[in-house]
Amino acid sequence: MSTAIERALEVYEPDIAALVPGRRVFIDTSKMDGLKIPYSESALKNLCLRHGAVVAPKDQAELLLEVRTGSVGIVDKEFGVGIPELPFPIPNTALNTLTPSLYVFKRDRQEGWAKYIIVVLDAASGSYVSESDELWGTSYYSQWTLFGLGPFDLSNDIYPGVFEEGDETAGPKPPAPRVRADRRRPPGPPR
């Protein structure tokens, strides 16, 4: 979930009137719902600081960032062909044990999803300043087992290793932030 939250907030490009260096901002998270609210609050604070804004108490703020969560959660998916663990009674006792699972193929997958909308308001008047598009983030972690071999782990860098140029043992390089096509800036002049 935390990776999905970060990816959702990575694509937020605030309006120039909203988060300019030195503006005092209060982050209103009262409309947030779901899991990982403290993590979301911290990621939002980091977002404001990255854009040069100053996070301030509500009574000292120039702008209010009202943040709504449409979704923050995990989807668990499991699929397999074979025999799952089965309860097996131990003779002459009231105890049960589980037989080992025997799968020809099995896949366990967890997906993290996050959706936010950020509305920026003037703190003094409560008037509208700007609003984000729907900010979506997703991540996944998957384990595969084939003919009893595995599990083989696959993910989209929710646990990236430390990457240095030329170091092939550190794992894949984390992906560049994804930006929606309609939010991309036009290319600058040739250098």
Contact map, one row per residue, 1 for C-alpha under 8 A:
11111000000000000000000000000000000100000000000000000000000000000000000111000000000000000000000000000000000000111100000000000000000000000110000000000000000000000000000000000000000000000000000
11111100000000000000000000000000000100100000000000000000000000000000000000000000000000000000000000000000000000010000000000000000000000000000000000000000000000000000000000000000000000000000000
11111110000000000000000000000000000000000000000000000000000000000000000000000000000000000000000000000000000000010000000000000000000000001110000000000000000001000000000000000000000000000000000
11111111000000000000000000000000000000000000000000000000000000000000000000000000000000000000000000000000000000011100000000000000000000011110000000000000000000000000000000000000000000000000000
11111111100000000000000000000000000000010010000000000000000000000000000100000000000000000000000000000000000000001110000000000000000000001100000000000000000000000000000000000000000000000000000
01111111110000000000000000000000000000000010000000000000000000000000000000000000000000000000000000000000000000000000000000000000000000001000000000000000000000000000000000000000000000000000000
00111111111000000000000000000000000000000000000000000000000000000000000000000000000000000000000000000000000000000000000000000000000000011100000000000000000000000000000000000000110000000000000
00011111111100000000000000000000000000000000000000000000000000000000000000000000000000000000000000000000000000000111000000000000000000111100000000000000000000000000000000000000000000000000000
00001111111100000000000000000000000000000011001000000000000000000000000000000000000000000000000000000000000000000001000000000000000000111000000000000000000000000000000000000000000000000000000
00000111111100000000000000000000000000000000000000000000000000000000000000000000000000000000000000000000000000000000000000000000000000000000000000000000000000000000000000000000110000000000000
00000011111110000000000000000000000000000000000000000000000000000000000000000000000000000000000000000000000000000000000000000000000000100000000000000000000000000000000000000000111100000000000
00000001111111000000000000000000000000000000000000000000000000000000000000000000000000000000000000000000000000000000000000000000000100100000000000000000000000000000000000000000000000000000000
00000000001111100000000000000000000000000000000000000000000000000000000000000000000000000000000000000000000000000000000000000000000100000000000000000000000000000000000000000000000000100000000
00000000000111110110000000000000000000000000000000000000000000000000000000000000000000000000000000000000000000000000000000000000010100000000000000000000000000000000000000000000000000000000000
00000000000011111110000000000000000000000000000000000000000000000000000000000000000000000000000000000000000000000000000000000000010000000000000000000000000000000000000000000000000000000000000
00000000000001111111000000000000000000000000000000000000000000000000000000000000000000000000000000000000000000000000000000000000000000000000000000000000000000000000000000000000000000000000000
00000000000000111111000000000000000000000000000000000000000000000000000000000000000000000000000000000000000000000000000000000000110000000000000000000000000000000000000000000000000000000000000
00000000000001111111000000000000000000000000000000000000000000100000000000000000000000000000000000000000000000000000000100000000110000000000000000000000000000000000000000000000000000000000000
00000000000001111111101000000000000000000000000100111000000000000000000000000000000000000000000000000000000000000000000000000000000000000000000000000000000000000000000000000000000000000000000
00000000000000011111111000000000000000000000000000111000000000000000000000000000000000000000000000000000000000000000000000000000000000000000000000000000000000000000000000000000000000000000000
00000000000000000011111000000000000000000000000000111100000000000000000000000000000000000000000000000000000000000000000000000000000000000000000000000000000000000000000000000000000000000000000
00000000000000000001111100000000000000000000000000011100000000000000000000000000000000000000000000000000000000000000000000000000000000000000000000000000000000000000000000000000000000000000000
00000000000000000011111110000000000000000000000000011100000001100000000000000000000000000000000000000000000000000000000000000000000000000000000000000000000000000000000000000000000000000000000
00000000000000000000011111000000000000000000000000001111000111100000000000000000000000000000000000000000000000000000000000000000000000000000000000000000000000000000000000000000000000000000000
00000000000000000000001111100000000000000000000100001111110011111000000000000000000000000000000000000000000000000000000000000000000000000000000000000000000000000000000000000000000000000000000
00000000000000000000000111110000000000000000000000000011110011111000000000000000000000000000000000000000000000000000000000000000000000000000000000000000000000000000000000000000000000000000000
00000000000000000000000011111000000000001001100000000010000000011110000000000000000000000000000000000000000000000000000000000000000000000000000000000000000000000000000000000000000000000000000
00000000000000000000000001111110000000000000000000000000000000011110000000000000000000000000000000000000000000000000000000000000000000000000000000000000000000000000000000000000000000000000000
00000000000000000000000000111111000000001000000000000000000000000111000000000000000000000000000000000000000000000000000000000000000000000000000000000000000000000000000000000000000000000000000
00000000000000000000000000011111000000000000000000000000000000000110000000000000000000000000000000000000000000000000000000000000000000000000000000000000000000000000000000000000000000000000000
00000000000000000000000000011111100000000000000000000000000000000111100000000000000000000000000000000000000000000000000000000000000000000000000000000000000000000000000000000000000000000000000
00000000000000000000000000001111110010000000000000000000000000000011100000000000000000000000000000000000000000000000000000000000000000000000000000000000000000000000000000000000000000000000000
00000000000000000000000000000011111010000000000000000000000000000001111000000000000000000000000000000000000000000000000000000000000000000000000000000000000000000000000000000000000000000000000
00000000000000000000000000000001111110000000000000000000000000000000101110000000000000000000000000000000000000000000000000000000000000000000000000000000000000000000000000000000000000000000000
00000000000000000000000000000000111110000000000000000000000000000000000110000000000000000000000000000000000000000000000000000000000000000000000000000000000000000000000000000000000000000000000
11000000000000000000000000000000011111110000000000000000000000000000000100000000000000000000000000000000000000000000000000000000000000000000000000000000000000000000000000000000000000000000000
00000000000000000000000000000001111111111000000000000000000000000000000000000000000000000000000000000000000000000000000000000000000000000000000000000000000000000000000000000000000000000000000
00000000000000000000000000000000000111111100000000000000000000000000000000000000000000000000000000000000000000000000000000000000000000000000000000000000000000000000000000000000000000000000000
01000000000000000000000000000000000111111110000000000000000000000000000000000000000000000000000000000000000000000000000000000000000000000000000000000000000000000000000000000000000000000000000
00001000000000000000000000000000000111111111000000000000000000000000000000000000000000000000000000000000000000000000000000000000000000000000000000000000000000000000000000000000000000000000000
00000000000000000000000000101000000011111111100000000000000000000000000000000000000000000000000000000000000000000000000000000000000000000000000000000000000000000000000000000000000000000000000
00000000000000000000000000000000000001111111110000000000000000000000000000000000000000000000000000000000000000000000000000000000000000000000000000000000000000000000000000000000000000000000000
00001100100000000000000000000000000000111111111000000000000000000000000000000000000000000000000000000000000000000000000000000000000000000000000000000000000000000000000000000000000000000000000
00000000100000000000000000100000000000011111111100000000000000000000000000000000000000000000000000000000000000000000000000000000000000000000000000000000000000000000000000000000000000000000000
00000000000000000000000000100000000000001111111110000010000000000000000000000000000000000000000000000000000000000000000000000000000000000000000000000000000000000000000000000000000000000000000
00000000000000000000000000000000000000000111111111000000000000000000000000000000000000000000000000000000000000000000000000000000000000000000000000000000000000000000000000000000000000000000000
00000000100000000000000000000000000000000011111111100000000000000000000000000000000000000000000000000000000000000000000000000000000000000000000000000000000000000000000000000000000000000000000
00000000000000000010000010000000000000000001111111111110000000000000000000000000000000000000000000000000000000000000000000000000000000000000000000000000000000000000000000000000000000000000000
00000000000000000000000000000000000000000000111111111110000000000000000000000000000000000000000000000000000000000000000000000000000000000000000000000000000000000000000000000000000000000000000
00000000000000000000000000000000000000000000011111111000000000000000000000000000000000000000000000000000000000000000000000000000000000000000000000000000000000000000000000000000000000000000000
00000000000000000011100000000000000000000000001111111000000000000000000000000000000000000000000000000000000000000000000000000000000000000000000000000000000000000000000000000000000000000000000
00000000000000000011111000000000000000000000000111111100000000000000000000000000000000000000000000000000000000000000000000000000000000000000000000000000000000000000000000000000000000000000000
00000000000000000011111110000000000000000000000111111110000000000000000000000000000000000000000000000000000000000000000000000000000000000000000000000000000000000000000000000000000000000000000
00000000000000000000111110000000000000000000000110011111000000000000000000000000000000000000000000000000000000000000000000000000000000000000000000000000000000000000000000000000000000000000000
00000000000000000000000111100000000000000000100110001111100010000000000000000000000000000000000000000000000000000000000000000000000000000000000000000000000000000000000000000000000000000000000
00000000000000000000000111000000000000000000000000000111110110000000000000000000000000000000000000000000000000000000000000000000000000000000000000000000000000000000000000000000000000000000000
00000000000000000000000011000000000000000000000000000011111110000000000000000000000000000000000000000000000000000000000000000000000000000000000000000000000000000000000000000000000000000000000
00000000000000000000000011000000000000000000000000000001111110010000000000000000000000000000000000000000000000000000000000100000000000000000000000000000000000000000000000000000000000000000000
00000000000000000000000000000000000000000000000000000000111110000000000000000000000000000000000000000000000000000000000000000000000000000000000000000000000000000000000000000000000000000000000
00000000000000000000000100000000000000000000000000000001111111000000000000000000000000000000000000000000000000000000000000000000000000000000000000000000000000000000000000000000000000000000000
00000000000000000000000111000000000000000000000000000011111111110000000000000000000000000000000000000000000000000000000000100000000000000000000000000000000000000000000000000000000000000000000
00000000000000000000001111000000000000000000000000000000000111110000000000000000000000000000000000000000000000000000000001110000000000000000000000000000000000000000000000000000000000000000000
00000000000000000100001111000000000000000000000000000000000011111000000000000000000000000000000000000000000000000000000111100000000000000000000000000000000000000000000000000000000000000000000
00000000000000000000000011110000000000000000000000000000010011111100000000000000000000000000000000000000000000000000000111100000000000000000000000000000000000000000000000000000000000000000000
00000000000000000000000011110000000000000000000000000000000000111110000000000000000000000000000000000000000000000000011110000000000000000000000000000000000000000000000000000000000000000000000
00000000000000000000000000111110000000000000000000000000000000011111000000000000000000000000000000000000000000000000011110000000000000000000000000000000000000000000000000000000000000000000000
00000000000000000000000000111111000000000000000000000000000000001111100000000000000000000000000000000000000000000001111000000000000000000000000000000000000000000000000000000000000000000000000
00000000000000000000000000001011100000000000000000000000000000000111110000000000000000000000000000000000000000000001110000000000000000000000000000000000000000000000000000000000000000000000000
00000000000000000000000000000011110000000000000000000000000000000011111100000000000000000000000000000000000000000111100000000000000000000000000000000000000000000000000000000000000000000000000
00000000000000000000000000000000100000000000000000000000000000000001111100000000000000000000000000000000000000000111100000000000000000000000000000000000000000000000000000000000000000000000000
00000000000000000000000000000000110000000000000000000000000000000000111110000000000000000000000000000000000000001111000000000000000000000000000000000000000000000000000000000000000000000000000
10001000000000000000000000000000011100000000000000000000000000000000111111000000000000000000000000000000000000011110000000000000000000000000000000000000000000000000000000000000000000000000000
10000000000000000000000000000000011000000000000000000000000000000000001111100000000000000000000000000000000000011100000000000000000000000000000000000000000000000000000000000000000000000000000
10000000000000000000000000000000000000000000000000000000000000000000000111110000000000000000000000000000000001111000000000000000000000000000000000000000000000000000000000000000000000000000000
00000000000000000000000000000000000000000000000000000000000000000000000011111000000000000000000000000000000001111000000000000000000000000000000000000000000000000000000000000000000000000000000
00000000000000000000000000000000000000000000000000000000000000000000000001111100000000000000000000000000000111100000000000000000000000000000000000000000000000000000000000000000000000000000000
00000000000000000000000000000000000000000000000000000000000000000000000000111110000000000000000000000000000111000000000000000000000000000000000000000000000000000000000000000000000000000000000
00000000000000000000000000000000000000000000000000000000000000000000000000011111000000000000000000000000011110000000000000000000000000000000000000000000000000000000000000000000000000000000000
00000000000000000000000000000000000000000000000000000000000000000000000000001111100000000000000000000000011100000000000000000000000000000000000000000000000000000000000000000000000000000000000
00000000000000000000000000000000000000000000000000000000000000000000000000000111110000000000000000000011111000000000000000000000000000000000000000000000000000000000000000000000000000000000000
00000000000000000000000000000000000000000000000000000000000000000000000000000011111000000000000000000011110000000000000000000000000000000000000000000000000000000000000000000000000000000000000
00000000000000000000000000000000000000000000000000000000000000000000000000000001111100000000000000001111100000000000000000000000000000000000000000000000000000000000000000000000000000000000000
00000000000000000000000000000000000000000000000000000000000000000000000000000000111110000000000000001110000000000000000000000000000000000000000000000000000000000000000000000000000000000000000
00000000000000000000000000000000000000000000000000000000000000000000000000000000011111000000000000011110000000000000000000000000000000000000000000000000000000000000000000000000000000000000000
00000000000000000000000000000000000000000000000000000000000000000000000000000000001111100000000001111100000000000000000000000000000000000000000000000000000000000000000000000000000000000000000
00000000000000000000000000000000000000000000000000000000000000000000000000000000000111110000000001111000000000000000000000000000000000000000000000000000000000000000000000000000000000000000000
00000000000000000000000000000000000000000000000000000000000000000000000000000000000011111000000111100000000000000000000000000000000000000000000000000000000000000000000000000000000000000000000
00000000000000000000000000000000000000000000000000000000000000000000000000000000000001111100000111100000000000000000000000000000000000000000000000000000000000000000000000000000000000000000000
00000000000000000000000000000000000000000000000000000000000000000000000000000000000000111110111110000000000000000000000000000000000000000000000000000000000000000000000000000000000000000000000
00000000000000000000000000000000000000000000000000000000000000000000000000000000000000011111111110000000000000000000000000000000000000000000000000000000000000000000000000000000000000000000000
00000000000000000000000000000000000000000000000000000000000000000000000000000000000000001111100000000000000000000000000000000000000000000000000000000000000000000000000000000000000000000000000
00000000000000000000000000000000000000000000000000000000000000000000000000000000000000000111110000000000000000000000000000000000000000000000000000000000000000000000000000000000000000000000000
00000000000000000000000000000000000000000000000000000000000000000000000000000000000000001111111000000000000000000000000000000000000000000000000000000000000000000000000000000000000000000000000
00000000000000000000000000000000000000000000000000000000000000000000000000000000000000001101111100000000000000000000000000000000000000000000000000000000000000000000000000000000000000000000000
00000000000000000000000000000000000000000000000000000000000000000000000000000000000000001100111110000000000000000000000000000000000000000000000000000000000000000000000000000000000000000000000
00000000000000000000000000000000000000000000000000000000000000000000000000000000000000111100011111000000000000000000000000000000000000000000000000000000000000000000000000000000000000000000000
00000000000000000000000000000000000000000000000000000000000000000000000000000000000000111100001111100000000000000000000000000000000000000000000000000000000000000000000000000000000000000000000
00000000000000000000000000000000000000000000000000000000000000000000000000000000000011110000000111110000000000000000000000000000000000000000000000000000000000000000000000000000000000000000000
00000000000000000000000000000000000000000000000000000000000000000000000000000000000011110000000011111000000000000000000000000000000000000000000000000000000000000000000000000000000000000000000
00000000000000000000000000000000000000000000000000000000000000000000000000000000000111000000000001111100000000000000000000000000000000000000000000000000000000000000000000000000000000000000000
00000000000000000000000000000000000000000000000000000000000000000000000000000000011111000000000000111110000000000000000000000000000000000000000000000000000000000000000000000000000000000000000
00000000000000000000000000000000000000000000000000000000000000000000000000000000011110000000000000011111000000000000000000000000000000000000000000010000000000000000000000000000000000000000000
00000000000000000000000000000000000000000000000000000000000000000000000000000001111100000000000000001111110000000000000000000000000000000000000011110000000000000000000000000000000000000000000
00000000000000000000000000000000000000000000000000000000000000000000000000000001110000000000000000000111110000000000000000000000000000000000000011110000000000000000000000000000000000000000000
00000000000000000000000000000000000000000000000000000000000000000000000000000001110000000000000000000011111000000000000000000000000000000000000111110000000000000000000000000000000000000000000
00000000000000000000000000000000000000000000000000000000000000000000000000000111100000000000000000000011111100000000000000000000000000000000000111000000000000000000000000000000000000000000000
00000000000000000000000000000000000000000000000000000000000000000000000000000111000000000000000000000000111110000000000000000000000000000000011110000000000000000000000000000000000000000000000
00000000000000000000000000000000000000000000000000000000000000000000000000011110000000000000000000000000011111000000000000000000000000000000011100000000000000000000000000000000000000000000000
00000000000000000000000000000000000000000000000000000000000000000000000000011100000000000000000000000000001111100000000000000000000000000001111000000000000000000000000000000000000000000000000
00000000000000000000000000000000000000000000000000000000000000000000000001111000000000000000000000000000000111110000000000000000000000000001110000000000000000000000000000000000000000000000000
10000000000000000000000000000000000000000000000000000000000000000000000001110000000000000000000000000000000011111000000000000000000000000111100000000000000000000000000000000000000000000000000
11110000000000000000000000000000000000000000000000000000000000000000000111100000000000000000000000000000000001111100000000000000000000000111000000000000000000000000000000000000000000000000000
10011000000000000000000000000000000000000000000000000000000000000000001111100000000000000000000000000000000000111110000000000000000000011110000000000000000000000000000000000000000000000000000
10011001000000000000000000000000000000000000000000000000000000000000111110000000000000000000000000000000000000011111000000000000000000111100000000000000000000000000000000000000000000000000000
00001001000000000000000000000000000000000000000000000000000000000000111100000000000000000000000000000000000000001111100000000000000001111000000000000000000000000000000000000000000000000000000
00000001100000000000000000000000000000000000000000000000000000000011111000000000000000000000000000000000000000000111110000000000000001110000000000000000000000000000000000000000000000000000000
00000000000000000000000000000000000000000000000000000000000000000011110000000000000000000000000000000000000000000011111000000000001111100000000000000000000000000000000000000000000000000000000
00000000000000000000000000000000000000000000000000000000000000001111000000000000000000000000000000000000000000000001111100000000001110000000000000000000000000000000000000000000000000000000000
00000000000000000000000000000000000000000000000000000000000000001110000000000000000000000000000000000000000000000000111110000001111100000000000000000000000000000000000000000000000000000000000
00000000000000000100000000000000000000000000000000000000000000111100000000000000000000000000000000000000000000000000011111000001111000000000000000000000000000000000000000000000000000000000000
00000000000000000000000000000000000000000000000000000000000000111100000000000000000000000000000000000000000000000000001111100111110000000000000000000000000000000000000000000000000000000000000
00000000000000000000000000000000000000000000000000000000000001110000000000000000000000000000000000000000000000000000000111111111100000000000000000000000000000000000000000000000000000000000000
00000000000000000000000000000000000000000000000000000000010011110000000000000000000000000000000000000000000000000000000011111110000000000000000000000000000000000000000000000000000000000000000
00000000000000000000000000000000000000000000000000000000000001000000000000000000000000000000000000000000000000000000000001111100000000000000000000000000000000000000000000000000000000000000000
00000000000000000000000000000000000000000000000000000000000000000000000000000000000000000000000000000000000000000000000001111110000000000000000000000000000000000000000000000000000000000000000
00000000000000000000000000000000000000000000000000000000000000000000000000000000000000000000000000000000000000000000000011111111000000000000000000000000000000000000000000000000000000000000000
00000000000000000000000000000000000000000000000000000000000000000000000000000000000000000000000000000000000000000000000011101111100000000000000000000000000000000000000000000000000000000000000
00000000000000000000000000000000000000000000000000000000000000000000000000000000000000000000000000000000000000000000001111000111110000000000000000000000000000000000000000000000000000000000000
00000000000000001100000000000000000000000000000000000000000000000000000000000000000000000000000000000000000000000000001111000011111000000000000000000000000000000000000000000000000000000000000
00000000000001101100000000000000000000000000000000000000000000000000000000000000000000000000000000000000000000000000001110000001111100000000000000000000000000000000000000000000000000000000000
00000000000000000000000000000000000000000000000000000000000000000000000000000000000000000000000000000000000000000000111100000000111110000000000000000000000000000000000000000000000000000000000
00000000000111000000000000000000000000000000000000000000000000000000000000000000000000000000000000000000000000000000111000000000011111100000000000000000000000000000000000000000000000000000000
00000000000000000000000000000000000000000000000000000000000000000000000000000000000000000000000000000000000000000000110000000000001111100000000000000000000000000000000000000000000000000000000
00000000000000000000000000000000000000000000000000000000000000000000000000000000000000000000000000000000000000000011100000000000000111110000000000000000000000000000000000000000000000000000000
00000001101100000000000000000000000000000000000000000000000000000000000000000000000000000000000000000000000000000111100000000000000111111000000000000000000000000000000000000000000000000000000
00010011100000000000000000000000000000000000000000000000000000000000000000000000000000000000000000000000000000001111000000000000000001111100000000000000000000000000000000000000000000000000000
00111111100000000000000000000000000000000000000000000000000000000000000000000000000000000000000000000000000000001110000000000000000000111110000000000000000000000000000000000000000000000000000
10111011000000000000000000000000000000000000000000000000000000000000000000000000000000000000000000000000000000111100000000000000000000011111000000000000000000000000000000000000000000000000000
10110000000000000000000000000000000000000000000000000000000000000000000000000000000000000000000000000000000000111000000000000000000000001111100000000000001111000000000000000000000000000000000
00000000000000000000000000000000000000000000000000000000000000000000000000000000000000000000000000000000000011110000000000000000000000000111110000000000001101000000000000000000000000000000000
00000000000000000000000000000000000000000000000000000000000000000000000000000000000000000000000000000000000011100000000000000000000000000011111000000000111101000000000000000000000000000000000
00000000000000000000000000000000000000000000000000000000000000000000000000000000000000000000000000000000001111000000000000000000000000000001111100000000111000000000000000000000000000000000000
00000000000000000000000000000000000000000000000000000000000000000000000000000000000000000000000000000000001110000000000000000000000000000000111110000011110000000000000000000000000000000000000
00000000000000000000000000000000000000000000000000000000000000000000000000000000000000000000000000000000111100000000000000000000000000000000011111000111100000000000000000000000000000000000000
00000000000000000000000000000000000000000000000000000000000000000000000000000000000000000000000000000011111000000000000000000000000000000000001111111111000000000000000000000000000000000000000
00000000000000000000000000000000000000000000000000000000000000000000000000000000000000000000000000000011110000000000000000000000000000000000000111111110000000000000000000000000000000000000000
00000000000000000000000000000000000000000000000000000000000000000000000000000000000000000000000000000011100000000000000000000000000000000000000011111000000000000000000000000000000000000000000
00000000000000000000000000000000000000000000000000000000000000000000000000000000000000000000000000000111100000000000000000000000000000000000000011111100000000000000000000000000000000000000000
00000000000000000000000000000000000000000000000000000000000000000000000000000000000000000000000000000000000000000000000000000000000000000000000011111110000000000000000000000000000000000000000
00000000000000000000000000000000000000000000000000000000000000000000000000000000000000000000000000000000000000000000000000000000000000000000000111011111000000000000000000000000000000000000000
00000000000000000000000000000000000000000000000000000000000000000000000000000000000000000000000000000000000000000000000000000000000000000000001111001111100000000000000000000000000000000000000
00000000000000000000000000000000000000000000000000000000000000000000000000000000000000000000000000000000000000000000000000000000000000000000001110000111110000000000000000000000000000000000000
00000000000000000000000000000000000000000000000000000000000000000000000000000000000000000000000000000000000000000000000000000000000000000000111100000011111000000000000000000000000000000000000
00000000000000000000000000000000000000000000000000000000000000000000000000000000000000000000000000000000000000000000000000000000000000000000111000000001111100000000000000000000000000000000000
00000000000000000000000000000000000000000000000000000000000000000000000000000000000000000000000000000000000000000000000000000000000000000011110000000000111111100000000000000000000000000000000
00000000000000000000000000000000000000000000000000000000000000000000000000000000000000000000000000000000000000000000000000000000000000000011100000000000011111000000000000000000000000000000000
00000000000000000000000000000000000000000000000000000000000000000000000000000000000000000000000000000000000000000000000000000000000000000010000000000000001111110000000000010110000000000000000
00100000000000000000000000000000000000000000000000000000000000000000000000000000000000000000000000000000000000000000000000000000000000000011100000000000001111110000000000000000000000000000000
00000000000000000000000000000000000000000000000000000000000000000000000000000000000000000000000000000000000000000000000000000000000000000000000000000000001011111000000000000000000000000000000
00000000000000000000000000000000000000000000000000000000000000000000000000000000000000000000000000000000000000000000000000000000000000000000000000000000000011111100000000111100000000000000000
00000000000000000000000000000000000000000000000000000000000000000000000000000000000000000000000000000000000000000000000000000000000000000000000000000000000000111110000001111000000000000000000
00000000000000000000000000000000000000000000000000000000000000000000000000000000000000000000000000000000000000000000000000000000000000000000000000000000000000011111000001100000000000000000000
00000000000000000000000000000000000000000000000000000000000000000000000000000000000000000000000000000000000000000000000000000000000000000000000000000000000000001111101001111100000000000000000
00000000000000000000000000000000000000000000000000000000000000000000000000000000000000000000000000000000000000000000000000000000000000000000000000000000000000000111111001000000000000000000000
00000000000000000000000000000000000000000000000000000000000000000000000000000000000000000000000000000000000000000000000000000000000000000000000000000000000000000011111000000000000000000000000
00000000000000000000000000000000000000000000000000000000000000000000000000000000000000000000000000000000000000000000000000000000000000000000000000000000000000000001111100000000000000000000000
00000000000000000000000000000000000000000000000000000000000000000000000000000000000000000000000000000000000000000000000000000000000000000000000000000000000000000011111111000000000000000000000
00000000000000000000000000000000000000000000000000000000000000000000000000000000000000000000000000000000000000000000000000000000000000000000000000000000000000000000011111110000000000000000000
00000000000000000000000000000000000000000000000000000000000000000000000000000000000000000000000000000000000000000000000000000000000000000000000000000000000000000000001111100000000000000000000
00000000000000000000000000000000000000000000000000000000000000000000000000000000000000000000000000000000000000000000000000000000000000000000000000000000000000001111001111110000000000000000000
00000000000000000000000000000000000000000000000000000000000000000000000000000000000000000000000000000000000000000000000000000000000000000000000000000000000000011110000111111000000000000000000
00000000000000000000000000000000000000000000000000000000000000000000000000000000000000000000000000000000000000000000000000000000000000000000000000000000000010011010000101111100000000000000000
00000000000000000000000000000000000000000000000000000000000000000000000000000000000000000000000000000000000000000000000000000000000000000000000000000000000000011010000000111110000000000000000
00000000000000000000000000000000000000000000000000000000000000000000000000000000000000000000000000000000000000000000000000000000000000000000000000000000000010010010000000011111000000000000000
00000000000000000000000000000000000000000000000000000000000000000000000000000000000000000000000000000000000000000000000000000000000000000000000000000000000010000000000000001111100000000000000
00000000000000000000000000000000000000000000000000000000000000000000000000000000000000000000000000000000000000000000000000000000000000000000000000000000000000000000000000000111110000000000000
00000010011000000000000000000000000000000000000000000000000000000000000000000000000000000000000000000000000000000000000000000000000000000000000000000000000000000000000000000011111000000000000
00000010011000000000000000000000000000000000000000000000000000000000000000000000000000000000000000000000000000000000000000000000000000000000000000000000000000000000000000000001111100000000000
00000000001000000000000000000000000000000000000000000000000000000000000000000000000000000000000000000000000000000000000000000000000000000000000000000000000000000000000000000000111110110000000
00000000001000000000000000000000000000000000000000000000000000000000000000000000000000000000000000000000000000000000000000000000000000000000000000000000000000000000000000000000011111110000000
00000000000000000000000000000000000000000000000000000000000000000000000000000000000000000000000000000000000000000000000000000000000000000000000000000000000000000000000000000000001111110000000
00000000000000000000000000000000000000000000000000000000000000000000000000000000000000000000000000000000000000000000000000000000000000000000000000000000000000000000000000000000000111110000000
00000000000010000000000000000000000000000000000000000000000000000000000000000000000000000000000000000000000000000000000000000000000000000000000000000000000000000000000000000000001111111000000
00000000000000000000000000000000000000000000000000000000000000000000000000000000000000000000000000000000000000000000000000000000000000000000000000000000000000000000000000000000001111111100000
00000000000000000000000000000000000000000000000000000000000000000000000000000000000000000000000000000000000000000000000000000000000000000000000000000000000000000000000000000000000000111110000
00000000000000000000000000000000000000000000000000000000000000000000000000000000000000000000000000000000000000000000000000000000000000000000000000000000000000000000000000000000000000011111000
00000000000000000000000000000000000000000000000000000000000000000000000000000000000000000000000000000000000000000000000000000000000000000000000000000000000000000000000000000000000000001111100
00000000000000000000000000000000000000000000000000000000000000000000000000000000000000000000000000000000000000000000000000000000000000000000000000000000000000000000000000000000000000000111110
00000000000000000000000000000000000000000000000000000000000000000000000000000000000000000000000000000000000000000000000000000000000000000000000000000000000000000000000000000000000000000011111
00000000000000000000000000000000000000000000000000000000000000000000000000000000000000000000000000000000000000000000000000000000000000000000000000000000000000000000000000000000000000000001111
00000000000000000000000000000000000000000000000000000000000000000000000000000000000000000000000000000000000000000000000000000000000000000000000000000000000000000000000000000000000000000000111
